[in-house]
Amino acid sequence: MSNASTRDRSTISVGIIGMGDMGKMYARRISEAGWKHPTILTLFRINACDRDDKYEVLKEEFKEVPNITILRNGHYVSRASDFITYSVEAEHIEKAVAAYGPSTKLGAIVGGQTSCKAPEMAAFEKYLPEDVEIVSCHSLHGPTVDPSGQPLVLIKHRSSQRSFDLVEEILTCLGSKIVYLSAAEHDRITADTQAVTHAAFLSMGSAWHANGHFPWETPRWSSGIENVKINVALRIYSNKWHVYAGLAILNPSARAQIKQYANSVTDLFKLMISGNRTEFERRVRAAGEFVFGKNTPINQMELLLRDEVLEKYSLSTSPPANTKAQPNSHLSLLAMVDSWHQFGIQPYDHIICSTPLFRLWLGAAEYLFRQPHLLDACIDAAVGGDSAFKEDDLEFTFAARAWSDTVDSRQFELYRMRFERTQKYFEERGRLQEAVSLGNRMIKTISERTKELEAAAAARAGEGAS
């Protein structure tokens, strides 16, 4: 353990190794905080680096940003900084820590921002000097989302309370909601809330690609829940592939849940095409009862998503007027709830540290399952004679199984190829950045709606106590 208690707190140097989108967001946010911290009155300075070939470009980009110094590599950052965070892809964390960890300043604090903490912690324990403390973090949102009010996981792995408090003080500039977890708890919860969510939207994109669809140009995807599907799927494909690959491939719980999701999709689709309505309906309603039923706390709360929200955020430039939405099996949503049921996961247990995308997706499932007339229409469409979405359901089933196989193979390059192939397809229509902007507005609306519901629930609890 370090002698952190004697560290001079009048000037603290923050090191960031890895200046990708998230590293830059952290650097700029800390810089914009003004540096005279309101509670600990500490002057912070940032040392940052990326690969050698990005040195000159980063120096130019940050030359006028106060208190940010771009250094040539992680050796310089490590030896000069009091708190160092590795903002690198999960697949590269061991290589980066092996290279720069031995250069860590005596008594420094080190953490990482990867989405899977097991390999990160293993690398820290293997390569960091014993006097170095370990306090890790993970912002549960992407770099384009305003971190204010979003969950920020802090992990006290090997540190004094004083050093942990210092890291928390530094990161208060993000304005995030702090969630305290262990590394193991983090990985289990991120698997529960993120892994299958990403797999569902990746599969949607692959299915649209396989069928040659740009869904915002097709009338049957012009309203309601379809807007959530389109905006979030395109938002995911607007990011870099490694944002999702590390969590999916390196987290054993995530791999298992993605496989279960593919199995749920396949099982339900087989029941659909065989016309086995009795078993299909039994399975769907049992899953809905487990997640949203009368014995669950959510049953008494208002819906997170409302019609005016769902209709508001459409990429379609000319939605058909007065066109009734076609009945849709919503196989992606039915399989999501079924997979939660099969795994015994109650998604609302983790809402405190869920991502904006997860809250949107959970809200979409809630919107469907908690409105009986919509669920009835969904079941009718799935096992009835309407074949409008059957070809899409077929391709979606193929895609879900293919993504599961890709994750199970643990081949990052195969994951990258599959992701970028569909990403390129959507880039040809030039709507990805528009989807990000639209998605940001949708996320802001949902965040405000979540706060409303939480405040209402707290008020009811207070009335009950009185």
Protein Blocks (a to p, Z undefined) as FASTA:
>chain_A
ZZkllpcfkbccdddehjafklmmmmmmmmmnnopafklopacdddddddfklmmmmmmm
mmmgghiacdfblmlmmmmpfbdcddddfklmmmmmmmmmmmpcghiacddfbfbfklmm
mmmmmmpcfkbccddddddbdfkbcfehpacddddfbccfklmmmmmmmmmmnopacddd
dfklmmmmmmmmmmmmmmmmmmmmmmmmmnopafklpmklmgcjllmmmmmmmmmmmmcf
klmmmmmmmmmklmmmmmmmmmmmmmmmmmmmnopaklmmmmmmmmmmmmmmmkbfklmp
ccfbdfklmmmmccbfbdcehiacdddfklmmmmmmmmmmmnopafklmmmmccfklmmm
mmmmmmmmmmmklmmmmmmmmmmmblklmmmmmmmmmmmmmmmmmmmnopaklmmmmmmm
mmmmmmmnopmmmmmmmmmmmmmmmmmmmmmmmmmmmmmmmmmmZZ
